[in-house]
Amino acid sequence: MANDKLFNIVKNIATLSDKDGITKEFNLVKYKDLKNTILDIRKWENGDDKKMLKGITLTDDEARKLKDALNEYYKEA
């Protein structure tokens, strides 16, 4: 049987929240149709088979820009 899995979580960087069987996670993910891994922030429905819910993906460049923006935001707070 062929592997129909569209993604593989390479590394869980952080679980940001966990409520009622739904987690919001920051992961390094390898998608079947992409050459490189990508950073991914999204909700997951946990159970026998983890189900991907809404989220966003970030390239390394986008993640660095977000990090800089968050650092600037929290420096001013």
MODELLER restraints for C-alpha pairs under 7 A, 6 or more apart:
rsr = mdl.restraints
at = mdl.atoms
rsr.add(forms.Gaussian(group=physical.xy_distance, feature=features.Distance(at['CA:6:A'], at['CA:31:A']), mean=5.82, stdev=0.5))
rsr.add(forms.Gaussian(group=physical.xy_distance, feature=features.Distance(at['CA:6:A'], at['CA:32:A']), mean=5.02, stdev=0.5))
rsr.add(forms.Gaussian(group=physical.xy_distance, feature=features.Distance(at['CA:7:A'], at['CA:29:A']), mean=6.72, stdev=0.5))
rsr.add(forms.Gaussian(group=physical.xy_distance, feature=features.Distance(at['CA:7:A'], at['CA:30:A']), mean=5.56, stdev=0.5))
rsr.add(forms.Gaussian(group=physical.xy_distance, feature=features.Distance(at['CA:7:A'], at['CA:31:A']), mean=4.24, stdev=0.5))
rsr.add(forms.Gaussian(group=physical.xy_distance, feature=features.Distance(at['CA:7:A'], at['CA:32:A']), mean=5.60, stdev=0.5))
rsr.add(forms.Gaussian(group=physical.xy_distance, feature=features.Distance(at['CA:8:A'], at['CA:29:A']), mean=5.73, stdev=0.5))
rsr.add(forms.Gaussian(group=physical.xy_distance, feature=features.Distance(at['CA:8:A'], at['CA:30:A']), mean=5.20, stdev=0.5))
rsr.add(forms.Gaussian(group=physical.xy_distance, feature=features.Distance(at['CA:8:A'], at['CA:31:A']), mean=6.44, stdev=0.5))
rsr.add(forms.Gaussian(group=physical.xy_distance, feature=features.Distance(at['CA:9:A'], at['CA:27:A']), mean=6.61, stdev=0.5))
rsr.add(forms.Gaussian(group=physical.xy_distance, feature=features.Distance(at['CA:9:A'], at['CA:28:A']), mean=6.12, stdev=0.5))
rsr.add(forms.Gaussian(group=physical.xy_distance, feature=features.Distance(at['CA:9:A'], at['CA:29:A']), mean=4.55, stdev=0.5))
rsr.add(forms.Gaussian(group=physical.xy_distance, feature=features.Distance(at['CA:9:A'], at['CA:30:A']), mean=6.41, stdev=0.5))
rsr.add(forms.Gaussian(group=physical.xy_distance, feature=features.Distance(at['CA:10:A'], at['CA:28:A']), mean=5.50, stdev=0.5))
rsr.add(forms.Gaussian(group=physical.xy_distance, feature=features.Distance(at['CA:10:A'], at['CA:29:A']), mean=5.36, stdev=0.5))
rsr.add(forms.Gaussian(group=physical.xy_distance, feature=features.Distance(at['CA:10:A'], at['CA:30:A']), mean=6.56, stdev=0.5))
rsr.add(forms.Gaussian(group=physical.xy_distance, feature=features.Distance(at['CA:11:A'], at['CA:27:A']), mean=5.74, stdev=0.5))
rsr.add(forms.Gaussian(group=physical.xy_distance, feature=features.Distance(at['CA:11:A'], at['CA:28:A']), mean=5.11, stdev=0.5))
rsr.add(forms.Gaussian(group=physical.xy_distance, feature=features.Distance(at['CA:12:A'], at['CA:26:A']), mean=6.39, stdev=0.5))
rsr.add(forms.Gaussian(group=physical.xy_distance, feature=features.Distance(at['CA:12:A'], at['CA:27:A']), mean=4.52, stdev=0.5))
rsr.add(forms.Gaussian(group=physical.xy_distance, feature=features.Distance(at['CA:12:A'], at['CA:28:A']), mean=6.44, stdev=0.5))
rsr.add(forms.Gaussian(group=physical.xy_distance, feature=features.Distance(at['CA:13:A'], at['CA:26:A']), mean=5.50, stdev=0.5))
rsr.add(forms.Gaussian(group=physical.xy_distance, feature=features.Distance(at['CA:13:A'], at['CA:27:A']), mean=5.19, stdev=0.5))
rsr.add(forms.Gaussian(group=physical.xy_distance, feature=features.Distance(at['CA:13:A'], at['CA:28:A']), mean=7.00, stdev=0.5))
rsr.add(forms.Gaussian(group=physical.xy_distance, feature=features.Distance(at['CA:14:A'], at['CA:25:A']), mean=5.88, stdev=0.5))
rsr.add(forms.Gaussian(group=physical.xy_distance, feature=features.Distance(at['CA:14:A'], at['CA:26:A']), mean=5.13, stdev=0.5))
rsr.add(forms.Gaussian(group=physical.xy_distance, feature=features.Distance(at['CA:14:A'], at['CA:27:A']), mean=6.92, stdev=0.5))
rsr.add(forms.Gaussian(group=physical.xy_distance, feature=features.Distance(at['CA:15:A'], at['CA:23:A']), mean=6.89, stdev=0.5))
rsr.add(forms.Gaussian(group=physical.xy_distance, feature=features.Distance(at['CA:15:A'], at['CA:24:A']), mean=5.99, stdev=0.5))
rsr.add(forms.Gaussian(group=physical.xy_distance, feature=features.Distance(at['CA:15:A'], at['CA:25:A']), mean=4.41, stdev=0.5))
rsr.add(forms.Gaussian(group=physical.xy_distance, feature=features.Distance(at['CA:15:A'], at['CA:26:A']), mean=6.22, stdev=0.5))
rsr.add(forms.Gaussian(group=physical.xy_distance, feature=features.Distance(at['CA:16:A'], at['CA:24:A']), mean=5.34, stdev=0.5))
rsr.add(forms.Gaussian(group=physical.xy_distance, feature=features.Distance(at['CA:16:A'], at['CA:25:A']), mean=5.55, stdev=0.5))
rsr.add(forms.Gaussian(group=physical.xy_distance, feature=features.Distance(at['CA:17:A'], at['CA:23:A']), mean=5.48, stdev=0.5))
rsr.add(forms.Gaussian(group=physical.xy_distance, feature=features.Distance(at['CA:17:A'], at['CA:24:A']), mean=5.15, stdev=0.5))
rsr.add(forms.Gaussian(group=physical.xy_distance, feature=features.Distance(at['CA:18:A'], at['CA:24:A']), mean=6.57, stdev=0.5))
rsr.add(forms.Gaussian(group=physical.xy_distance, feature=features.Distance(at['CA:21:A'], at['CA:45:A']), mean=6.08, stdev=0.5))
rsr.add(forms.Gaussian(group=physical.xy_distance, feature=features.Distance(at['CA:21:A'], at['CA:46:A']), mean=5.52, stdev=0.5))
rsr.add(forms.Gaussian(group=physical.xy_distance, feature=features.Distance(at['CA:22:A'], at['CA:43:A']), mean=6.50, stdev=0.5))
rsr.add(forms.Gaussian(group=physical.xy_distance, feature=features.Distance(at['CA:22:A'], at['CA:44:A']), mean=5.52, stdev=0.5))
rsr.add(forms.Gaussian(group=physical.xy_distance, feature=features.Distance(at['CA:22:A'], at['CA:45:A']), mean=4.64, stdev=0.5))
rsr.add(forms.Gaussian(group=physical.xy_distance, feature=features.Distance(at['CA:22:A'], at['CA:46:A']), mean=6.01, stdev=0.5))
rsr.add(forms.Gaussian(group=physical.xy_distance, feature=features.Distance(at['CA:23:A'], at['CA:43:A']), mean=5.44, stdev=0.5))
rsr.add(forms.Gaussian(group=physical.xy_distance, feature=features.Distance(at['CA:23:A'], at['CA:44:A']), mean=5.24, stdev=0.5))
rsr.add(forms.Gaussian(group=physical.xy_distance, feature=features.Distance(at['CA:23:A'], at['CA:45:A']), mean=6.64, stdev=0.5))
rsr.add(forms.Gaussian(group=physical.xy_distance, feature=features.Distance(at['CA:24:A'], at['CA:42:A']), mean=5.45, stdev=0.5))
rsr.add(forms.Gaussian(group=physical.xy_distance, feature=features.Distance(at['CA:24:A'], at['CA:43:A']), mean=4.21, stdev=0.5))
rsr.add(forms.Gaussian(group=physical.xy_distance, feature=features.Distance(at['CA:24:A'], at['CA:44:A']), mean=6.26, stdev=0.5))
rsr.add(forms.Gaussian(group=physical.xy_distance, feature=features.Distance(at['CA:25:A'], at['CA:41:A']), mean=5.63, stdev=0.5))
rsr.add(forms.Gaussian(group=physical.xy_distance, feature=features.Distance(at['CA:25:A'], at['CA:42:A']), mean=5.67, stdev=0.5))
rsr.add(forms.Gaussian(group=physical.xy_distance, feature=features.Distance(at['CA:25:A'], at['CA:43:A']), mean=6.30, stdev=0.5))
rsr.add(forms.Gaussian(group=physical.xy_distance, feature=features.Distance(at['CA:26:A'], at['CA:40:A']), mean=5.70, stdev=0.5))
rsr.add(forms.Gaussian(group=physical.xy_distance, feature=features.Distance(at['CA:26:A'], at['CA:41:A']), mean=4.54, stdev=0.5))
rsr.add(forms.Gaussian(group=physical.xy_distance, feature=features.Distance(at['CA:26:A'], at['CA:42:A']), mean=6.91, stdev=0.5))
rsr.add(forms.Gaussian(group=physical.xy_distance, feature=features.Distance(at['CA:27:A'], at['CA:39:A']), mean=5.87, stdev=0.5))
rsr.add(forms.Gaussian(group=physical.xy_distance, feature=features.Distance(at['CA:27:A'], at['CA:40:A']), mean=5.19, stdev=0.5))
rsr.add(forms.Gaussian(group=physical.xy_distance, feature=features.Distance(at['CA:27:A'], at['CA:41:A']), mean=6.46, stdev=0.5))
rsr.add(forms.Gaussian(group=physical.xy_distance, feature=features.Distance(at['CA:28:A'], at['CA:37:A']), mean=6.42, stdev=0.5))
rsr.add(forms.Gaussian(group=physical.xy_distance, feature=features.Distance(at['CA:28:A'], at['CA:38:A']), mean=5.71, stdev=0.5))
rsr.add(forms.Gaussian(group=physical.xy_distance, feature=features.Distance(at['CA:28:A'], at['CA:39:A']), mean=4.71, stdev=0.5))
rsr.add(forms.Gaussian(group=physical.xy_distance, feature=features.Distance(at['CA:28:A'], at['CA:40:A']), mean=6.12, stdev=0.5))
rsr.add(forms.Gaussian(group=physical.xy_distance, feature=features.Distance(at['CA:29:A'], at['CA:37:A']), mean=5.39, stdev=0.5))
rsr.add(forms.Gaussian(group=physical.xy_distance, feature=features.Distance(at['CA:29:A'], at['CA:38:A']), mean=5.39, stdev=0.5))
rsr.add(forms.Gaussian(group=physical.xy_distance, feature=features.Distance(at['CA:29:A'], at['CA:39:A']), mean=6.20, stdev=0.5))
rsr.add(forms.Gaussian(group=physical.xy_distance, feature=features.Distance(at['CA:29:A'], at['CA:40:A']), mean=6.48, stdev=0.5))
rsr.add(forms.Gaussian(group=physical.xy_distance, feature=features.Distance(at['CA:30:A'], at['CA:36:A']), mean=6.67, stdev=0.5))
rsr.add(forms.Gaussian(group=physical.xy_distance, feature=features.Distance(at['CA:30:A'], at['CA:37:A']), mean=4.46, stdev=0.5))
rsr.add(forms.Gaussian(group=physical.xy_distance, feature=features.Distance(at['CA:30:A'], at['CA:38:A']), mean=6.41, stdev=0.5))
rsr.add(forms.Gaussian(group=physical.xy_distance, feature=features.Distance(at['CA:38:A'], at['CA:57:A']), mean=6.61, stdev=0.5))
rsr.add(forms.Gaussian(group=physical.xy_distance, feature=features.Distance(at['CA:38:A'], at['CA:58:A']), mean=6.24, stdev=0.5))
rsr.add(forms.Gaussian(group=physical.xy_distance, feature=features.Distance(at['CA:38:A'], at['CA:59:A']), mean=5.76, stdev=0.5))
rsr.add(forms.Gaussian(group=physical.xy_distance, feature=features.Distance(at['CA:39:A'], at['CA:57:A']), mean=5.58, stdev=0.5))
rsr.add(forms.Gaussian(group=physical.xy_distance, feature=features.Distance(at['CA:39:A'], at['CA:58:A']), mean=5.05, stdev=0.5))
rsr.add(forms.Gaussian(group=physical.xy_distance, feature=features.Distance(at['CA:39:A'], at['CA:59:A']), mean=6.32, stdev=0.5))
rsr.add(forms.Gaussian(group=physical.xy_distance, feature=features.Distance(at['CA:40:A'], at['CA:56:A']), mean=5.85, stdev=0.5))
rsr.add(forms.Gaussian(group=physical.xy_distance, feature=features.Distance(at['CA:40:A'], at['CA:57:A']), mean=4.33, stdev=0.5))
rsr.add(forms.Gaussian(group=physical.xy_distance, feature=features.Distance(at['CA:40:A'], at['CA:58:A']), mean=6.17, stdev=0.5))
rsr.add(forms.Gaussian(group=physical.xy_distance, feature=features.Distance(at['CA:41:A'], at['CA:55:A']), mean=5.54, stdev=0.5))
rsr.add(forms.Gaussian(group=physical.xy_distance, feature=features.Distance(at['CA:41:A'], at['CA:56:A']), mean=5.42, stdev=0.5))
rsr.add(forms.Gaussian(group=physical.xy_distance, feature=features.Distance(at['CA:41:A'], at['CA:57:A']), mean=6.31, stdev=0.5))
rsr.add(forms.Gaussian(group=physical.xy_distance, feature=features.Distance(at['CA:42:A'], at['CA:53:A']), mean=6.57, stdev=0.5))
rsr.add(forms.Gaussian(group=physical.xy_distance, feature=features.Distance(at['CA:42:A'], at['CA:54:A']), mean=5.76, stdev=0.5))
rsr.add(forms.Gaussian(group=physical.xy_distance, feature=features.Distance(at['CA:42:A'], at['CA:55:A']), mean=3.77, stdev=0.5))
rsr.add(forms.Gaussian(group=physical.xy_distance, feature=features.Distance(at['CA:42:A'], at['CA:56:A']), mean=6.19, stdev=0.5))
rsr.add(forms.Gaussian(group=physical.xy_distance, feature=features.Distance(at['CA:43:A'], at['CA:52:A']), mean=6.70, stdev=0.5))
rsr.add(forms.Gaussian(group=physical.xy_distance, feature=features.Distance(at['CA:43:A'], at['CA:53:A']), mean=5.19, stdev=0.5))
rsr.add(forms.Gaussian(group=physical.xy_distance, feature=features.Distance(at['CA:43:A'], at['CA:54:A']), mean=6.00, stdev=0.5))
rsr.add(forms.Gaussian(group=physical.xy_distance, feature=features.Distance(at['CA:43:A'], at['CA:55:A']), mean=6.30, stdev=0.5))
rsr.add(forms.Gaussian(group=physical.xy_distance, feature=features.Distance(at['CA:44:A'], at['CA:50:A']), mean=6.57, stdev=0.5))
rsr.add(forms.Gaussian(group=physical.xy_distance, feature=features.Distance(at['CA:44:A'], at['CA:51:A']), mean=5.57, stdev=0.5))
rsr.add(forms.Gaussian(group=physical.xy_distance, feature=features.Distance(at['CA:44:A'], at['CA:52:A']), mean=4.96, stdev=0.5))
rsr.add(forms.Gaussian(group=physical.xy_distance, feature=features.Distance(at['CA:44:A'], at['CA:53:A']), mean=5.42, stdev=0.5))
rsr.add(forms.Gaussian(group=physical.xy_distance, feature=features.Distance(at['CA:45:A'], at['CA:51:A']), mean=4.97, stdev=0.5))
rsr.add(forms.Gaussian(group=physical.xy_distance, feature=features.Distance(at['CA:45:A'], at['CA:52:A']), mean=6.62, stdev=0.5))
rsr.add(forms.Gaussian(group=physical.xy_distance, feature=features.Distance(at['CA:45:A'], at['CA:53:A']), mean=7.00, stdev=0.5))
